[in-house]
C-alpha cells in the first residue's frame, strides 16, 4: 500500500474542513454582510476669498479624524483670536460701553486710581479722580450712566479708548509693548470688586444687546457716540464647527477679559475651558482684584504678561500645550505646536507664526507684512467678512516701521533668517 504524500495529506485535511464548514453553514442562519464604515470629514460652506476655502478644507482633510494615521497622534490644535477674527467688532469694547451705561465700574476701594493699573500716569490718575471721585465712596459703583456721571464716563472712555486723558495727556507709561496693552488690561482690571459670575452676567447682557442691534447701530456712552453692534462671522462659525467635527482641539485666545470671552465663545460651541482671555487674580472671597494672573516666568500680580503679542504665545504654550515656567515664553518644537491659527491684528502675530500648517489672517501692519511675504507658503489672507476694509493705498511699511519692539520703538519686520521683509502692497481686499 502506497502511503499518501505530505501534499496529498494536506489536500485531504483541507477538503474535510471545507465539508465541515459547509455543513455548519447550512444549519445556521445566513450572516448579514456588514458594510465598511465610511469616514467623511466636514465640508466648509462658501463665502471665502480666492482659494482660501480649498486650502482650509485641505487642512481639515489632512489633519482630521479621517486621516488613517490619526489614531496614533494627539488631537491637532487650532487657535483663534476672537475680536474681529471670529466676530465683527470688539466684545471688550461692547462690555466697557455696557459697564459705563449701567454704572457697573467701581471706584477703587483704596480711593487711589493708580491701584487699577500700575501703568496709569499721574496725569490720568488726577483726571480720573477729579471726574469720578465725588460721585461715590471708595469701592462703590460709579453712576456713569446718569447725567451726573457723564464727565466720569467720558474720562474713563478717553483713557480706555485713546490712551490719553480728555485733556490730551498720555494715560499710560512704562509697559512692555510685546506682552501687554495697558488699556486692554485696564478693562479687565476695572471689573475689580465683582465676582466672575457677575461679570459673565454683565457680558451676557451686553452680548444680547449687541446681537439684537442692527448692523451699523450706535449708542450714547457719556457724551460720546460709540458702536453698538457685534456679529459672528458665519464663515468662522462654520470653520470652527468643521474643525471640531473633524477632531481638532479648538481654542480661543483674546486680549478681552476671560469671563467676557467665555460668554461669547459659547456661540461657536467653544467651552470656557478652551478660552484664554485676560485673567484677574481673586480675593479669598472670590471677587476680582485689579491685578492679573501671570504666565511663564511672570508671577500672578506682576501685571506684565497678558494675552497680547508674545504674551499670547506664552499663554497658549502654558494652557494648551502644558509648558510651565520660563519655557512657556519660548517657541516650542514644531511637533508640539498648533497646526492652525487665525487672527486679525499685530497682537496675534506671534501665535500665528507658531502655527505649523496654515495661518489665516484678516488684517494689519506686522501681521500683513508676514502674511503677504508668505515666506513659507503657509499664510492665507481673507478680507473681513462684514464691512471689509478698502484697499490700502500705500504699501505696508514692512522694511522700516512694521515691527514694534518691547519699548514701543518701531523697526523692520524680519524673517526667521533675519532678512528684512520688503514693503508689501495690499492685494487682498
FILUMGU-315306 format. One record per residue: x, y, z of N, C-alpha, C in turn. Coordinates in steps of 0.02 Angstrom, whole numbers, plus 32768, in hexadecimal, padded with zeros to 4 digits. Layout:
BEGIN
XYZXYZXYZ/...
% end
This chain:
BEGIN
802B7FC58000800080008000802C803E8000/801E80677FD0804780A27FC9802F80D87FFA/805C80F38021804A81278051803F8169802E/800C818E8040800081D0801F803A81FF802E/804782277FFD807C825A8007806482908037/809382BB8050808182F1807E80508321805D/8059832F801D802C835D7FFA7FE783407FF6/7FE282FB7FEA7FA182DC7FE67F7D82DE8029/7FA382D480607F8482D680A27F67831C80B0/7F8B8350809E7F74839480A97F3583A38081/7F33838880427EF8839380197EBB83718038/7EC4833680547E8C831380737E72833880B0/7E9F835180D97E8A837881147E6383B580FF/7E7B83D880CC7E59841480B47E138404809C/7E0C83CB80797DCB83B8805F7D9B83A98099/7DB5838780CC7D8A837681067D7283B68129/7DA083E681317D8E842481517D5984498129/7D60844780E77D2F846980BD7CEA844A80C3/7CE7840580C57CA883E280CC7C8783F2810F/7CB183F281437C96840181867C7B8448818B/7CA08477816D7C8A84BD816E7C4984C68148/7C4484A081107C0784A580E97BCB848B8110/7BD4845481357B9D8438815C7B8784688193/7BB7848781B47BA784B781E87B8184F381CC/7B98850A81927B77854481747B2F85348160/7B2484F581497AE184E281347AB084E1816E/7ACA84D181AA7A9F84CC81E47A97850D820A/7AB9854381F47AB6858282187A9585B781ED/7A7685E9820E7A57861F81E77A8C864581BF/7A78866181877AA78684815C7AC186C3817E/7B0286CD817C7B218709819C7B1587468170/7B08877F81917AFD87BE816D7B4087DF815D/7B4887F681217B858819810E7B89885C8132/7BC2886C814F7BCC88AB81737BF388DB8147/7BD4891381327BF7894181067C318963812B/7C65897181077C9F899381257C8B89DA813A/7CA389ED81757C938A30818F7CB28A658162/7C8C8A9A81557CA58AD0812B7CB78B0B8157/7CEC8B2D81457D018B69816B7CFF8BA5813C/7CD78BD6814F7CD18C1281267CE28C4F8150/7D128C75813A7D238CB2815F7CF08CE88150/7CE38D1581807CB38D4C81747CCA8D77813A/7C9A8D9181157CA98DBB80DB7C968E0480EA/7CC28E3180D87CB78E7880E57C858E9580B4/7C5E8EC580CD7C2F8EE980A27C548F1E807A/7C328F3B804B7C4F8F6F80207C568FB08046/7C758FE280257C79902580437CC0903B8051/7CF2901680367D38902680427D5790478005/7D8D906B80107DB0908D7FDA7DDD905C7FB5/7DDE90627F727E0C903B7F497E098FF17F58/7E458FD27F627E488F8A7F6F7E4D8F7B7FBA/7E3C8FAC7FE47E438FA2802D7E188F688046/7DDC8F63802C7DB08F2C80417DD18EE88031/7DED8EE27FF57E0D8EA37FE27E498E93800E/7E708EC5801E7EAB8EB980487E988EA7808F/7E638EC780A97E4B8EB480EB7E2E8E6E80EB/7E0C8E5C80B57DF08E1780B07E298DE480AD/7E5F8DF5808A7E988DC880887EB58DBD80CE/7EB68DF380F67ECE8DED813B7EA28DBC8162/7E608DC5815C7E328D9981807E3A8D51816A/7E3E8D4681287E448D03810E7E868CE28123/7EBB8D0A81267EFD8CEE81367F048CDC817F/7EEB8D0881AB7EF68CFE81F37EBA8CE38219/7E818CDE81F77E458CC782197E448C7D8228/7E0E8C6682467E0B8C21825E7E0A8BED8226/7DFB8C0281E97DFB8BD281B27E418BC08199/7E728BE581B07EB88BD481A07EC68B8F81BE/7EDB8B5E81947EE68B1A81AF7F1C8B1681E4/7F488B4881E57F7E8B4682177F6C8B6D8256/7F328B8C82577F1D8BB6828E7F198B9282D2/7F028B5382D57EFB8B3383177F3C8B31833F/7F748B37831F7FB48B3483437FCA8B78835D/7FA38BAD83507FB78BF083637F858C0F8393/7F9C8C4383B67F6E8C6A83DE7F468C9783AF/7F128CB683CA7EE88CE183A17F118D1C8386/7F088D2E83477F288D6A832D7F088DA7834C/7F308DDA835C7F178E15837E7F0C8E4E834C/7ED38E7183537EC48EAD832C7EB48EE4835E/7ED18F2083537EC78F5883817EAE8F95835A/7E788FB383727E5B8FEF83547E60902A8383/7E77906483697E6990A2838B7E1E90AD8388/7E0490DB83B17DBC90E583B27DA49124838F/7DB4915F83AB7D98919E83927DAF91AD834B/7D7F91B7831F7D8A91C582D87DAC918B82B3/7DAF915182D47DC5911482B27D8A90E382AE/7D6990D782E67D2D90AC82E67CEE90D682E4/7CF2911282FF7CB9914182FD7CCF918382DE/7C9F91A782C57CAA91EC82AE7CA0921B82E9/7CD0924682F47CD49275832C7CF09253836A/7CF3927783A07D1B926383DA7CEE92568417/7CEE921984317CC39209846A7CDB922A84AA/7D1C923884AE7D36925E84E77D1A92A484E7/7D1B92C484AD7CFE930784A77CB4930584B9/7C9092D3849E7C4892CE84AB7C3A92C884F5/7C6592A385187C5C929B85607C6C92DB8585/7CA292FD85727CB3933D85927C79936F858B/7C5D9374854F7C2693A385447BEA93918570/7BDD935085767BA4933985A07BB2934985E9/7BEF933D86007C00934B86467BF793958656/7C0C93C186287C05940886337BBC941E8632/7B96940586027B4F941785FF7B2993FC863B/7B3E93C286557B1A93A4868C7B3593B686D1/7B6A93DF86D37B8593F387147BA393B9873B/7BCA938E87197BE59353873A7C3193578748/7C50938E873A7C979396874A7C9D93B58790/7CC3939487BA7CCA93AA87FF7D0393DC8807/7CF9940C88327D31943688467D63940A886B/7DA4941288617DD493E888837DC993E788CF/7DCD93AB88EC7DC093A489337DF093CC895E/7E2D93D789457E5E93FE896A7E5494498960/7E29945A89307E2094A1891E7E5594BB88EF/7E83949088DC7EBC94A588B17EB69482886D/7EAE94A888387EA6948A87F67EE4946687DD/7F1D947687F77F5A945387E27F57940987F7/7F2B93F988267F2393B3883A7F0293898804/7EE193AA87D37EC09384879E7EF093718766/7F2A939387617F5D938187307F9E93A18744/7FD29379874880149394875A803093C08722/800F93C086E7802993E686AE8005942986A4/7FD3943886CD7FB2947986C87FE394B186DA/7FE394E586B2800F951E86C17FF0954986F8/8019957187197FFD959F874B7FC795CD872E/7FCF95E186EF7F9C960B86D07F5A95E686CA/7F5C95A786B77F1F958086B17EFE957586F5/7F27956787287F0D955D876C7EE9959C8784/7F0895D587787EE89614878D7EA896218767/7EA8961487267E6C962086FE7E3395F38712/7E4195B4871F7E0D958587347DF295988779/7E1E95AB87A57E0895BE87E87DDB95FC87E6/7DEF962D87BE7DC7966B87BB7D82965E879D/7D7E9633876B7D3F962787487D1195F6876D/7D2F95C787927D08958F87AD7D01958D87F8/7D3495A0881D7D33959588657CFA95B6888A/7CE295F288767CAA9610889B7C6895EA8894/7C6695B988677C26959888587C17955D8885/7C4A953E88A47C3D950288CC7C7594F988FF/7C6594D389337C9794C489657CC6948F894A/7D01948789677D309454894F7D10940E894F/7D1993EA89187CFE93A789117CB893A388F6/7C9493DC88F37C4F93DB88DB7C4C93E7888F/7C1793CE886F7C0F93DA88277C0694248818/7C22943A87E17C1C948087CB7BE09488879D/7BB894BB87A57B7B94C4877D7B8A94E18738/7BB194BD87117BC794D786D17B9194D6869B/7B5894B686AA7B2294B6867A7AEF94ED8686/7AFD951986B67ACF955086C57AEC959286AE/7AC495C686A77ADF960886937B16962086C3/7B0E961187047B41962787337B8496058728/7B8295CA870A7BBF95A387007BDC95AA86BB/7BC395D786927BDB95DE864D7C2595ED864A/7C3D961B86727C84962E866F7CB195F38682/7C9B95CD86B47CC1959186C87CC2955E8690/7C88955186717C85952286397CB395398601/7CB3957A85F27CDC959485BC7D27958B85CB/7D3A9594860B7D81958D861D7D9795458618/7D6E951886327D7E94D0862E7D8394BB85E5/7D5494D185BD7D5394BF85767D8F94DA8551/7DA4951785627DDF953485427E1D950C8553/7E2794FC85927E6194D585A77E6194918586/7E28947085857E22942D85687E29942F851B/7E06945D84FC7E02945C84B37E39947F848E/7E5894B284AD7E8C94D8848A7ECF94D884AE/7ED294B884E97F0F94B785127F2794FD8524/7EF9952C85257F089570853C7ECE95888568/7EDB95BC858F7EA695DC85B57E7D96088586/7E459621859E7E1E964F85747E46968E8564/7E76969E858E7EA096D985817ED996C98552/7EE0968B853E7F139678850D7F54965F852B/7F599656856C7F96963D858B7F9A95F18583/7FD695D5857A7FDC958C85777FC0956B85B5/7F9B953685AC7F7A951585E57FA294DA8601/7FCE94BE85D97FF5948385EF803E948D85DE/8069946C860580B1947085F980D394348618/810C941E85F9813893EE8619812893A5860F/8103939285DD80F1934C85D4811A932C859C/811B92EA859B813C92C38566810C92BC852C/811C92DA84F480EE92DC84BB80E692998497/810C926684AB81069224848C80DD91F384B7/80CE920784F580AB91D88521806C91F58541/805E92348536802592528557801092928534/7FCD929D85307FB292DD851A7F8B92F88556/7FA3932E85757F86934285B57F3D935485B4/7F24936F857C7EDD938085797EB293418578/7EC8930E85527EA392CF85527EA392B08598/7EDD92B085B77EE2929485FA7EB792BB862B/7EB392FD86217E8E932886507E4493178652/7E28930486197DE292EF86197DD992B48649/7E04928286447DFF924986717E0A925F86B9/7E39928C86C47E4792A387087E0D92CB8725/7DE692ED86FA7DAD931487127D7292E98728/7D7792A7871E7D43927B87387D5192698781/7D859289879E7D96927B87E47D5992888812/7D53925B88427D1B925F88717CE09233885F/7CDC921C88217CA591F1880B7CBC91A8880B/7C8C917A88107C9B9133880A7C9A911E87C1/7CBE90E987AF7CBE90D287697C7890C7874D/7C4A90AB87737C06909E875A7BE390E0874C/7BF0911287737BD1915387677BEB91738728/7C2C916D871C7C48918986DE7C2E916386A2/7C27912186A87C0A90FB86717BC291128663/7B9D912286977B58913C868E7B59917F866A/7B8891AB867C7B8E91EB865A7B9D91E08610/7BCC91B286037BE091A485BD7BA591868596/7B7E915B85B67B44913E85947B1091738582/7B0791A385AE7AD791D985A07AF192048566/7B31921385667B4E923A852F7B4A921384EE/7B5591D284F17B5291A884B57B0C91A98497/7AD991A184C27A9491A184A97A8491E38487/7A98921A84A57A8A925C84877AAD92648443/7AEC925084407B14925B84047B00922D83CB/7AE891F283DA7AD091C583A57A8B91DB838C/7A6391F983B97A20920F83A57A229250837D/7A54927A83897A5892BA83667A6892B0831C/7A4D92D982F07A5C92D282A97AA592E3829A/7ABE92C782637B0292D7824D7B0793228241/7B3C9340825D7B45938882567B2893B1828F/7B06939182BE7AE693B582F67B1A93D68322/7B07940E833F7B329432836E7B0C943D83B0/7B31945283E37B13945F84247B3694998445/7B1794B484797B3494EB849E7B5494CF84DE/7B9494DD84E77BB894CB85237BD8950A853E/7BC2952285787BD69565858E7BBD9597855B/7BEA95C085417BD795EE850C7BEF95D784C8/7C0B959A84C57C27958084877BF795528463/7C01954C84217BDB951C83F97C0894E283E8/7BF294A683F97C1C946B83EF7BF6943683C7/7C1B940583AF7BFE93CC838D7BD093A583BC/7B9A938A83A27B69936783CC7B56932283B1/7B7F930683857B6C92C583687BA992988360/7B9D925883637BD0922483577BAD91EC8331/7BD291CC83047BB8919282E07BEC915B82DC/7BD4911D82E37BFF90E482D57C0990E08289/7C4690CF82757C5190C1822E7C38907A821F/7C0A907381F17BEF903181E07C26900281CA/7C56901D81A37C8C8FF381887CB88FD781C0/7CC6900181F27CF08FEA82297CCB8FB98257/7C8B8FC682617C638F9682887C638F528265/7C5A8F5482237C5B8F1681FC7C9F8EF481FF/7CD48F1B81FA7D188EFE81FD7D258EDF8241/7D148F0182767D1F8EE682B97CF78EA582C2/7CB98EA682AB7C908E6982B07CAD8E2F8288/7CC78E3F824D7CE58E0A82237D258DEE8243/7D4D8E1A825E7D8B8E03827F7D7A8DD782BC/7D4A8DED82E47D378DC5831E7D198D828308/7CF08D8582D27CD28D4782B97D058D17829D/7D3E8D3182867D738D07826B7DA58CF282A0/7D978D0382DF7DC28CEB83157DF98D19832B/7DF88D5883137E2A8D8883297E1B8D9F8371/7E4F8DB283947E488DD083D77E498E1C83CD/7E0E8E3B83CE7E078E8283BB7E068EAE83FA/7E318EE283F87E388F1184307E2C8F588418/7E178F8384467E108FCB843A7E428FEF8467/7E669020844B7E91904B84747E8090938464/7E7E90BD84977E679102848D7E85913084C2/7E8E916F84AF7EA491A184DF7E6891C584FE/7E2D91A884F97DF391BD851F7DEF9194855F/7DC991AB85917DC7918785D17DAE913F85CA/7DCA911285F17DB890CC85EF7D6D90BF85F3/7D4990D986257D0190C9862A7CD990E485EF/7CEF911B85D17CCC913885987CD19109855C/7D0E90F1854E7D1890C585147CF690818520/7CF6906B855E7CD3902C856D7C8A90308556/7C69906785657C22906F85537C19906E8508/7C43909284E47C3C9096849C7C5090558479/7C82903384937C9B8FF684717C678FBF8470/7C388FC0849F7C038F8D849E7BDE8F8E845C/7BDB8FC9843D7BB68FD083FD7BD58FAB83C3/7C138F9483CB7C328F6C83967C438F2683B0/7C268F1583EA7C2E8ED184047C6E8EC5842B/7C938EFA843C7CD28EF284617CC48F0084AB/7CD58ED184D67CC78ED7851E7CFA8F038541/7CE88F17857E7D138F4385A67D578F2485B3/7D5C8EE285B57D9C8EC185C27DCB8EC48586/7DB28EE0854D7DDC8EE885127DE18F3184FE/7DD98F5E852F7DDF8FA685247E198FC0854D/7E438FE9852E7E7B900985517E7690548545/7E5A907885777E5790C085757E8390DE85AB/7E7D911F85B57EA1913E85EC7E809129862D/7EA99110865C7E8F90F286997EA5911A86D7/7E74912C86FF7E82914F873E7E93911D8775/7EB8913487A67EBD910F87E47E7D911C880C/7E7090F3883E7E3390FB88667E4590FD88B1/7E18911A88D77E1F911C891F7E0C90D8893C/7E1890CF897C7E049090899D7DB99087899B/7D9490BF89937D4C90BB898E7D3290B28947/7D6090AC89177D4C909D88D37D3D90DA88A8/7D4F911588BF7D44915188977D8491628870/7D7A918188357DB39194880E7DDA91CD8830/7E1C91C9882B7E469201883E7E59922787FF/7E7F925C88067E96928187CB7EDA926887B3/7EF0922F87CD7F2F921187B67F2091D68788/7F5291C387627F499192872D7F7191528739/7F57911C871F7F7B90DC87217FB990E086F5/7FED90BD8708802B90BD86E28032907F86B7/8066907F868D80759047866180C0903E865D/80D690018654811D8FF4864C81449006868A/817590328682819E904986BB817D908186E2/8144909A86CA812290D386E980F190BA871E/80F990D2875B80CF90BC8792808B90E08790/805990C187AF801890E287B68021912487DB/7FFF915787C18002919987E1803891C687C8/806691AC879E809A91D68782807F9203874B/804891EC872B8024921486FA804E922586BC/807791F686A680A29205866C809A91D58632/8072919F863A806D916D86048024915B85F9/8004917A85C87FBF916985B77FBE91498572/7F83913A855A7F79911B85197F80915184E2/7FBF916584D77FCD919B84A98011918E8488/8013918B8446804E917D841D807491418439/80B2914C845580D99114846E80B790F484AA/808E911B84CE806990FF8506803790CA84F0/801A90D284B47FEC909E849C8011905C8492/804E90608479807690238471807E900184B5/8091902984E8809C900C852A805E8FEB8545/8025900D85417FE88FF1855D7FD18FB38537/7FDA8FB184F57FC98F7584CF7FF68F3B84E2/80378F4984E680668F1484FA80558EF9853F/80428F26856C80358F1285B17FF28EED85B8/7FBE8F09859C7F7B8EEE85A77F688EB68577/7F808EBA85397F6E8E8785077FA18E4F8504/7FE18E62850480168E3184FB80348E17853C/80238E378574803A8E1F85B580828E2F85C5/809D8E6285A580E38E7685B280E38EA485EF/810F8E98861E81118EBF865C81528EE68662/814E8F1D868A81898F458697819E8F6F865B/81DC8F87865D81F58FB4862981F28F9585E3/81F48F5285DF81F28F31859D81B28F428577/817C8F53859B813D8F64857981438FA3854F/81758FCC855C817E900A853781A58FFF84F6/81BC8FC284EB81E58FB284B081BD8F8C847C/81D48F90843D81B68F68840881C48F1F8415/81908EF7841281968EB0842181A88E8783E2/81C08E4983EB81CD8E1F83B1818F8E188386/81988E12834581608E118317812C8DDC8327/81438DA2833E81148D6B834C80E58D7B8385/80F58DAD83AE80CB8DBE83E8809C8DF883DA/80A68E1C83A480838E5B839980408E518376/80178E8683767FD98E8683527FE68E7F8307/7FBB8E5A82E47FC38E53829C7FA28E8C8277/7F708EAC82967F4B8EE282757F3F8F1B82A6/7F418F59828C7F328F9382B57F108FC78289/7EE68FF082A77EC3902582837EC3906482AD/7ED0909E828D7ED190DE82B07EC791178280/7EC19154829C7EB3918D82727EE291C8827E/7F0D91C582B07F34920182C07F7B91F082D4/7FA4922482DC7FE9921A82F07FEE91F78333/7FBB91FD835D7FBD91DD839E7FBC91918399/7FAD9177835D7FA8912F83537FE591108330/801691398320804A912382F3807390E9830F/808290E9835080AD90B4836B808C906F8369/804E906B8380802F90288380801D9012833A/80129041830D8007902E82C78047901282A9/807F903282B680BF9019829C80CE8FD282B6/80B68FC282F280C38F81830F809C8F4982EE/80658F5982CB803D8F2582AA80668F038274/80638EC2827180908E9C824580748E8C8201/80318E8D81F880158E7881B87FF58EB08191/7FCC8EDB81B17FA98F10818D7F978F4881BE/7F998F8781A37F8B8FC281CC7F5C8FEF81A6/7F228FFC81C47EEF902681A47EF3906D81C1/7EF8909F81967F0190E481AA7ECA9110818C/7EAF913E81B47E7D916D819A7E9791B48192/7ECB91CB81B77EE4921081AF7F20922481DA/7F41925F81CC7F6E928B81F17FBA928281E7/7FE192B581FE802792C081E98057928581EC/80739276822780A59240822A808691FF8212/804891F48225802591B88210802091B481C4/800C91EB81A4800491EA815C804891E68139/807B9203815780BE91FD813A80D291B48135/80C8918F816B80DA9148816A80AB911F813E/806B9131813F803B910A81188046911380CD/8050915280B7805C915E807180A09146805A/80D2914A8086811591308076811190E4806C/80EB90C2809780DB907B8090811A90528080/814D905C80A7818E903E8097818E8FF2809B/81608FD480C2815E8F8B80C5811F8F6D80A5/80F68F98808480BC8F80806080818F6A808B/80818F7C80CB804D8F6480F8801C8F9A810F/80208FD580F07FF4900C81037FBD901480CF/7F7F902080E57F49903280B87F27907180D3/7F14909E80A67EF690DE80B97EAE90E080A1/7E8190F780CC7E3B90FD80B97E22914280CF/7DFC916580A57DDD91A480BC7DAD919680F5/7D9F91C9811D7D6B91C281507D2A91AE812E/7D059182814F7CC8916881307C8E91998132/7C8F91C781627C5D91FC81677C80923F8164/7C67926C813A7C8592AE81317CD192A98128/7CE8928680F47D31927F80EA7D5192C380DC/7D9092C980F17DB4930780E77DC49311809D/7DCA934F80897DDD935E80457E289351803C/7E3D934D7FFE7E8393417FF07EAE9379800D/7EE69367802C7F14939880477F3A93B9800D/7F3893FA800A7F54941E7FD17FA094187FCD/7FC094168007800A9412800A801F93CE8024/805B93B7801480729376802C807993758078/8074933980958082933180DD80CD933E80E7/80DF9366811A8125937A8123814F93458145/8153930B8125817492D1814481BF92DB814F/81E092FC811F822993018121824193378151/8213935F816C8229939781968208939881DB/81C6939881DE81A393A2821E816D936F822C/816C93378209813693068212813892E08254/817392DE8274817C92B882B2817C92E882EE/815E92D38325815F92FA8362818792D48397/81BD92F483B181E892D383E181CB92D88427/81ED92B9845781D592B7849C81CA92FC84BA/81F5932C84A781EE937084C281C1939C8498/81A1937F8466817393A4843C819293C383FE/81D493BD83F781F593DC83BE81E993B2837F/81DF93D2834581D293AE83078213939682E7/820D936482BD8247934A82998231931F825F/825F93048239824D92D98200823492958216/8208927881EE81F1923481F98224920481DB/823A91D48202826E91A581EA8253915E81E7/826C913981B5825C90F281AF828490CB81E2/8277908A81E5829B905F821582E690608209/82FB906B81CA8342906D81BB836090B381C3/833990E181E1834B912681F0834A915581B3/833C913C817883369168813E82F891948146/82FA91D0812B82C492008133828C91F38100/824F91F58119821591EE80EC820B923080C7/820A9230808581FE926E806081B79287806A/81AC92C7805C816892E28060813992BA8034/80FB92B1804D80CC9286802A808E92AD8014/807B92A57FD5803E92C47FBB8001929E7FD4/7FCB92C27FDF7F8D92A37FF67F6992867FBA/7F6892437FB47F4D92237F797F0D91FB7F85/7EFB91F27FC47EBD91CE7FD67E8F91FF7FFA/7E5892107FDA7E2B92437FF77DE492387FDC/
% end
